[in-house]
Amino acid sequence: MKMLFLTICLTFLLFGVSNTLDNGLADAPPMGWMHWQRFRCVIDCETYPDECVSEQLFRNMADLMVSEGYLEAGYEYIIVDDCWASKKRALNGSLVADPVRFPNGIKALADYVHSKGLKFGLYGDYGNLTCAGYPGSIDHMELDVNTFAAWGVDYIKLDGCYADQETMEQGYAEYGRYMNETGRPMVYSCSWPAYQEPFNIKPNYHALRKTCNLWRNWDDIDDSWESVSSIVTWFVKNQDRIAPFSGPGHWNDPDMLIIGNYGLTVPQAKAQMTIWSIMSAPLIMSNDLRAIDEEYKKILLNRDAIAINQDYLGKIGKQVLVKKKVAVWTKVIMPNISGHPSYAVGIVSNRTDGFAYKVDFPLKDLNLDAPHGYFVQNVFEDQADFDIPSNGSISMRIIPTGGVLLKLTPRMKYSEIQIIQSEITVDKI
């Protein structure tokens, strides 16, 4: 049985490797920090010296990523979004950083980020201009990619403002070829579905999977539960269509984690982390790490939630059931030694009536069928694990607009445990 388990695990791992892009990156959903949602395009450093998009902001965040445990937990990218560049290119056509806000240039910032053991990401735009009106790459794609590589960029987010929707598939692929030709490993975050889906243009997800490591599917996230809910609603409506294209090396991206900002309560923050973990979404924070409350920090650094998100199988979870406006999500994760799959189960309330209703979800209704039931761990709550028999139910009271994340591990019969223990003893001898 032990050999069977090892064979299963090896098969899963090899499956993950065989489906990555040629660049061999993003075998698990990328994790990091990006400035956009929290700091937008604040460039007035006189009025907002601690919040403007500047070299100092990213150095501060890089320091905190290390000192506050985010890097140790897996958050490894510091990503600069829009508004970093000068409004005009250099005489040779290359992009240059704003000389006031980035006095030492982008390479020096990337070097600083690397010195912390982190990786560095940078924003570009496929169109004529970026969304905030800075120079786009449409006529300078090869030059811009080579510039980014020379600066030590590890992750490129390519936006799609001021671009022709009809040329995006070919244009993004061309940009990706230039990235590969540099010889520098750079994660490729694409945006073209977010510029086609709202206009009922169905993106070529086969091409996306071949071209990009991750892609934004839908609207930008804002700092509110309403925004999170609207994005989740779109993903649920389209989950069967887009799920087959998400996996190791290529991920659907519902946008940033806004946990620790102004807009989410603690229960809502748990709900976002629950859904993002089960959807195998990139965990890219956009918050102020200098001012985050401890309760929110604990959610972001929860090792069990991160492990579910980063699971080796790379399966995307789905919403499978709704009862009393409470939704259940499930995700297959690595099996235990029994050989039966383990599951992550997310329970998220969409109720707004101020009452925490109790709901019961029979395992059979969730297609959870381990013959001896499950051990259940409540990921965000400090409570003892409990058992559910195979004919049992998950029973919970859920706070309105709150979320619960559970890990279900198959139970084994005592005789199976004895066999495994005897095999381990023989191996040691």
matplotlib code that plots the C-alpha trace (Angstrom):
import matplotlib.pyplot as plt

x = [0.0, 2.8, 4.4, 1.0, 0.8, 4.3, 3.4, 0.3, 2.2, 4.9, 2.3, 0.6, 3.9, 5.0, 1.6, 2.2, 5.6, 4.6, 1.9, 4.0, 4.9, 8.3, 9.6, 9.1, 7.7, 4.6, 4.1, 2.0, 0.0, 2.3, 2.4, 3.5, 2.6, 1.5, 0.9, -2.1, -5.3, -4.0, -1.8, -3.2, -1.5, -0.6, 2.4, 2.2, 5.1, 5.0, 1.4, 1.6, 5.3, 4.6, 2.0, 3.2, 4.4, 8.1, 11.3, 11.0, 7.5, 8.8, 11.9, 9.7, 7.4, 10.4, 11.8, 8.4, 7.9, 11.0, 10.8, 7.0, 7.2, 5.5, 8.5, 8.9, 5.2, 5.7, 5.0, 8.0, 7.3, 7.3, 5.5, 5.4, 2.2, 1.4, 2.7, 6.4, 7.7, 8.4, 5.8, 8.5, 10.9, 14.6, 16.2, 17.0, 13.3, 13.7, 11.4, 12.9, 11.7, 10.4, 13.6, 12.1, 10.2, 12.7, 16.0, 18.2, 16.3, 14.5, 17.6, 18.8, 15.3, 15.3, 18.8, 17.5, 14.5, 16.8, 19.1, 16.2, 15.7, 12.6, 11.8, 10.9, 7.9, 7.2, 4.2, 3.9, 1.0, 0.5, -1.3, -0.2, -0.4, -0.7, -4.1, -2.7, -1.3, 2.3, 4.2, 2.8, 4.8, 2.9, 5.7, 8.6, 7.8, 11.2, 13.0, 10.9, 11.3, 15.0, 15.1, 13.1, 15.4, 18.5, 17.0, 16.6, 12.8, 11.4, 7.7, 6.0, 2.4, 1.3, -1.9, -4.2, -5.3, -5.4, -5.0, -7.1, -8.9, -8.7, -4.9, -4.3, -3.9, -1.2, 0.4, 0.6, 2.1, 4.7, 5.6, 5.9, 8.3, 10.5, 10.5, 11.6, 14.3, 16.0, 16.9, 15.8, 13.1, 10.2, 6.7, 4.2, 0.9, -1.4, -4.6, -6.3, -9.3, -10.2, -10.5, -12.5, -14.9, -16.8, -17.6, -18.7, -15.5, -14.6, -10.8, -8.8, -8.0, -6.0, -3.7, -3.6, -2.4, 0.4, 1.4, 0.9, 1.6, -1.5, -4.2, -6.7, -10.2, -12.5, -12.8, -10.3, -10.9, -11.9, -11.7, -15.1, -17.1, -19.4, -16.4, -15.2, -18.7, -19.1, -15.9, -16.7, -20.2, -18.5, -16.1, -18.9, -21.0, -18.0, -16.2, -17.0, -15.7, -12.5, -11.5, -9.9, -7.3, -6.0, -3.2, 0.5, 2.2, -1.0, -3.6, -6.9, -6.5, -9.4, -7.1, -5.5, -6.1, -7.4, -7.2, -6.0, -7.3, -10.4, -13.2, -13.4, -14.4, -12.4, -15.1, -15.1, -11.3, -11.5, -14.1, -11.8, -8.8, -11.1, -12.3, -8.9, -7.3, -9.8, -9.8, -6.0, -5.8, -2.6, -2.2, -1.0, -1.6, -2.3, -2.3, -0.1, 2.1, 3.1, -0.4, -2.1, -4.0, -2.9, -6.2, -5.8, -2.1, -2.9, -5.3, -2.7, 0.0, -2.2, 0.0, -2.8, -4.8, -1.6, -0.9, -4.4, -3.7, -0.3, -1.2, 0.9, -2.0, -2.8, -6.5, -9.0, -11.9, -15.5, -18.7, -20.7, -23.8, -25.8, -28.3, -30.0, -27.6, -24.6, -22.3, -20.0, -16.8, -14.6, -11.1, -9.3, -5.9, -3.1, -4.3, -3.1, -1.5, -4.9, -4.9, -8.3, -8.2, -8.3, -10.4, -10.5, -14.1, -15.0, -18.3, -19.1, -22.3, -23.8, -26.5, -26.8, -29.7, -27.5, -28.2, -25.8, -27.9, -27.0, -26.6, -26.1, -24.4, -24.5, -21.1, -23.0, -24.4, -20.8, -19.6, -17.3, -17.2, -14.2, -15.5, -14.6, -15.4, -13.0, -11.0, -11.9, -9.6, -11.1, -8.3, -8.9, -10.2, -8.2, -10.3, -9.8, -10.1, -13.3, -14.6, -17.5, -18.7, -19.2, -23.0, -22.6, -22.9, -20.9, -23.0, -22.0, -23.3, -21.8, -21.6, -23.2, -20.7, -18.2, -16.2, -15.0, -12.2, -12.0, -9.5, -11.0, -8.6, -9.9, -10.0, -8.6, -9.6, -7.5, -6.4, -5.1, -3.1, -1.6, -0.6, 1.1, 2.9, 4.2, 5.5, 7.3, 8.9, 10.1, 11.6, 13.6, 14.9]
y = [0.0, 2.4, 1.8, 2.4, 5.7, 6.7, 5.8, 7.9, 10.9, 10.6, 10.3, 13.5, 15.4, 14.3, 15.3, 18.8, 19.1, 17.9, 20.5, 23.6, 26.2, 26.0, 28.6, 26.0, 28.7, 29.0, 25.3, 26.6, 29.8, 32.8, 34.5, 38.0, 41.7, 44.3, 47.9, 48.7, 48.1, 49.7, 52.6, 53.0, 55.8, 58.1, 60.1, 63.2, 62.4, 65.8, 65.3, 61.5, 60.8, 57.4, 56.2, 57.5, 55.0, 55.3, 53.4, 53.9, 52.3, 49.1, 49.0, 49.3, 46.5, 44.3, 44.8, 43.9, 40.9, 39.4, 40.7, 39.9, 36.4, 36.7, 35.4, 32.5, 31.7, 31.7, 35.2, 35.8, 38.5, 42.3, 43.6, 47.2, 48.0, 51.0, 54.6, 53.8, 55.1, 58.5, 59.9, 59.9, 57.2, 57.8, 58.9, 55.3, 54.4, 52.5, 52.9, 54.8, 55.2, 58.4, 60.1, 61.8, 58.9, 56.2, 58.1, 55.0, 53.4, 50.1, 47.9, 49.2, 48.5, 45.0, 44.4, 45.5, 43.2, 40.3, 41.1, 40.3, 36.9, 38.1, 38.2, 41.4, 42.0, 45.0, 46.3, 46.9, 47.4, 45.8, 48.9, 52.4, 53.7, 52.1, 52.4, 55.5, 57.1, 56.1, 54.7, 51.4, 48.6, 48.0, 49.4, 48.5, 45.0, 43.4, 46.5, 46.6, 42.9, 43.1, 46.2, 44.4, 41.3, 43.5, 45.1, 41.8, 41.4, 38.0, 38.6, 40.7, 41.9, 42.9, 45.0, 45.7, 49.3, 51.3, 48.1, 46.4, 43.5, 41.6, 41.6, 40.6, 36.9, 37.3, 40.3, 38.7, 35.6, 37.7, 39.5, 36.0, 34.9, 37.8, 37.0, 33.4, 34.6, 36.7, 33.5, 35.0, 33.2, 35.6, 34.7, 36.0, 37.5, 38.3, 40.4, 39.9, 37.9, 40.9, 43.0, 40.5, 38.7, 41.9, 42.4, 38.8, 38.0, 34.5, 34.4, 31.5, 29.7, 27.1, 29.9, 31.5, 28.2, 28.0, 31.6, 32.8, 31.6, 33.4, 35.6, 38.1, 36.9, 39.7, 43.1, 44.8, 44.1, 47.1, 47.4, 46.1, 42.9, 43.8, 43.8, 40.4, 39.0, 40.2, 38.7, 35.4, 35.4, 35.7, 32.8, 30.6, 31.2, 30.4, 27.8, 24.8, 26.7, 28.0, 25.4, 23.0, 25.5, 26.2, 24.0, 23.9, 26.6, 28.3, 29.9, 31.7, 35.0, 36.6, 39.5, 40.6, 39.8, 42.9, 41.5, 44.0, 47.1, 49.1, 47.2, 43.7, 42.6, 39.7, 37.1, 38.5, 38.3, 34.6, 34.2, 35.7, 33.6, 30.5, 31.0, 32.1, 29.1, 26.6, 28.2, 27.8, 31.6, 33.5, 34.9, 38.5, 40.8, 44.5, 46.1, 48.3, 45.8, 48.6, 49.0, 45.6, 44.4, 41.2, 39.4, 40.0, 39.1, 35.8, 35.0, 35.9, 33.8, 30.8, 27.9, 25.5, 27.8, 28.5, 24.7, 24.2, 26.9, 25.6, 21.9, 19.8, 18.6, 22.2, 21.4, 24.2, 23.9, 24.8, 25.8, 22.6, 23.5, 26.4, 26.2, 29.1, 31.4, 29.6, 28.2, 25.1, 24.9, 21.7, 21.1, 17.8, 17.9, 15.4, 12.1, 10.7, 7.3, 5.6, 6.4, 8.2, 11.9, 14.5, 17.6, 21.3, 22.4, 26.1, 27.3, 30.9, 32.8, 35.3, 36.2, 39.9, 39.6, 39.6, 36.1, 33.2, 30.3, 26.7, 24.7, 20.9, 19.5, 15.7, 14.4, 12.4, 15.7, 17.0, 13.8, 13.1, 9.3, 8.0, 4.7, 5.4, 9.1, 12.0, 13.7, 17.4, 20.4, 23.9, 25.9, 29.4, 28.4, 27.2, 24.1, 20.3, 18.2, 16.2, 13.1, 12.8, 9.3, 8.4, 8.9, 12.1, 15.8, 19.0, 21.1, 24.7, 28.1, 30.6, 34.4, 36.5, 37.2, 35.0, 32.0, 28.7, 26.6, 22.9, 20.2, 16.7, 13.8, 10.2, 8.0, 4.5, 1.3, 0.1, -3.0, -0.7, 1.3, -2.0, -3.0, 0.3, 0.2, -3.3, -2.2, 0.7, -1.6, -4.1, -1.2, 0.0, -3.5]
z = [0.0, 0.8, -2.6, -4.2, -2.4, -3.5, -7.1, -7.0, -5.6, -8.2, -11.0, -9.8, -9.6, -13.0, -14.4, -13.0, -14.5, -17.9, -18.2, -17.4, -20.0, -21.7, -19.1, -16.3, -14.0, -11.8, -11.1, -8.2, -8.2, -7.8, -4.4, -3.7, -3.2, -5.8, -5.2, -7.4, -5.5, -2.3, -3.7, -7.2, -9.2, -6.3, -7.6, -5.4, -3.0, -1.4, -0.1, 0.3, 1.0, 2.5, 0.0, -3.4, -6.0, -5.4, -4.9, -1.2, -1.0, -2.6, -0.5, 2.6, 1.4, 0.5, 4.0, 5.6, 3.4, 5.0, 8.6, 9.0, 7.8, 4.4, 2.4, 4.7, 4.2, 0.4, -0.8, -2.9, -5.5, -5.1, -8.1, -9.4, -11.2, -13.4, -12.9, -12.4, -15.7, -17.1, -19.5, -22.3, -23.5, -23.7, -26.9, -27.8, -27.4, -24.1, -21.1, -18.1, -14.6, -13.2, -12.1, -9.0, -7.6, -8.7, -8.5, -8.6, -11.5, -11.7, -11.9, -8.5, -7.1, -8.5, -7.0, -3.6, -3.8, -4.8, -1.9, 0.4, -1.2, -3.0, -6.7, -8.7, -10.9, -13.2, -15.2, -18.9, -21.3, -24.7, -26.1, -27.1, -23.5, -20.1, -18.3, -16.5, -19.6, -19.5, -22.5, -23.9, -25.6, -28.9, -31.0, -28.7, -27.5, -28.1, -26.8, -23.6, -22.9, -23.3, -21.1, -18.4, -18.6, -18.3, -15.2, -13.5, -13.7, -12.7, -13.4, -16.1, -15.8, -19.3, -19.3, -22.3, -22.2, -25.4, -27.5, -30.3, -28.8, -32.0, -32.1, -28.5, -28.9, -31.5, -29.8, -26.4, -28.0, -29.8, -26.5, -24.9, -27.6, -26.9, -23.2, -23.9, -26.3, -23.5, -21.7, -18.4, -16.5, -16.2, -15.1, -17.7, -16.4, -19.2, -19.2, -22.6, -21.3, -19.0, -22.2, -24.2, -21.7, -20.8, -24.5, -25.1, -27.0, -25.9, -25.4, -26.8, -23.6, -25.4, -26.6, -23.2, -21.6, -24.2, -23.9, -20.3, -16.8, -15.5, -16.9, -15.5, -16.6, -15.4, -13.7, -11.5, -7.8, -5.6, -1.8, -1.0, -0.3, -3.2, -5.6, -4.3, -4.6, -8.2, -9.3, -7.5, -9.2, -12.6, -11.9, -10.7, -13.8, -16.0, -13.9, -16.1, -19.2, -17.7, -15.2, -17.7, -18.6, -15.1, -13.6, -12.9, -15.0, -16.1, -13.8, -13.9, -11.9, -10.1, -9.1, -5.9, -2.2, -0.5, 3.0, 5.5, 3.7, 4.6, 2.8, 4.3, 7.8, 9.3, 8.3, 4.8, 4.7, 5.6, 2.9, 0.2, 1.4, 1.4, -2.2, -3.6, -1.9, -3.3, -6.8, -6.9, -7.6, -7.4, -3.9, -4.8, -1.8, -2.3, 1.1, 3.3, 5.2, 7.6, 8.9, 8.7, 11.8, 13.4, 12.6, 8.9, 9.0, 10.6, 7.7, 5.0, 6.8, 7.6, 6.5, 6.0, 3.7, 1.7, 1.5, 0.0, -2.5, -3.4, -3.4, -5.8, -7.8, -8.9, -9.2, -9.5, -7.0, -7.8, -6.2, -6.0, -3.9, -2.5, 0.3, 2.1, 0.2, 1.7, -1.0, -0.7, -2.7, -3.0, -4.2, -4.6, -2.8, -2.4, -1.0, 2.3, 2.7, 2.3, -1.4, -1.2, -2.2, 0.5, 0.0, 0.8, 1.5, 1.6, 3.0, 2.2, 3.2, 0.8, 3.4, 4.5, 6.9, 10.0, 11.3, 11.4, 10.0, 10.7, 7.5, 7.0, 3.9, 3.6, 2.3, -0.4, -1.8, -2.1, -3.8, -0.8, -0.5, 1.5, 2.8, 6.4, 6.5, 7.2, 9.8, 9.6, 10.3, 10.6, 9.0, 10.4, 13.8, 16.8, 17.6, 17.8, 14.6, 14.5, 12.6, 10.1, 9.1, 5.5, 5.9, 7.9, 7.2, 7.6, 10.0, 10.5, 11.5, 9.1, 9.9, 7.1, 4.3, 6.2, 5.2, 6.7, 5.2, 6.1, 5.2, 5.0, 5.2, 4.7, 7.7, 7.6, 9.3, 12.1, 10.0, 7.2, 9.7, 11.0, 7.5, 6.8, 10.1, 9.5, 6.0, 7.5, 10.2, 7.5, 5.5, 8.5, 9.1]

ax = plt.figure().add_subplot(projection="3d")
ax.plot(x, y, z, "-o")
ax.set_aspect("equal")
plt.show()
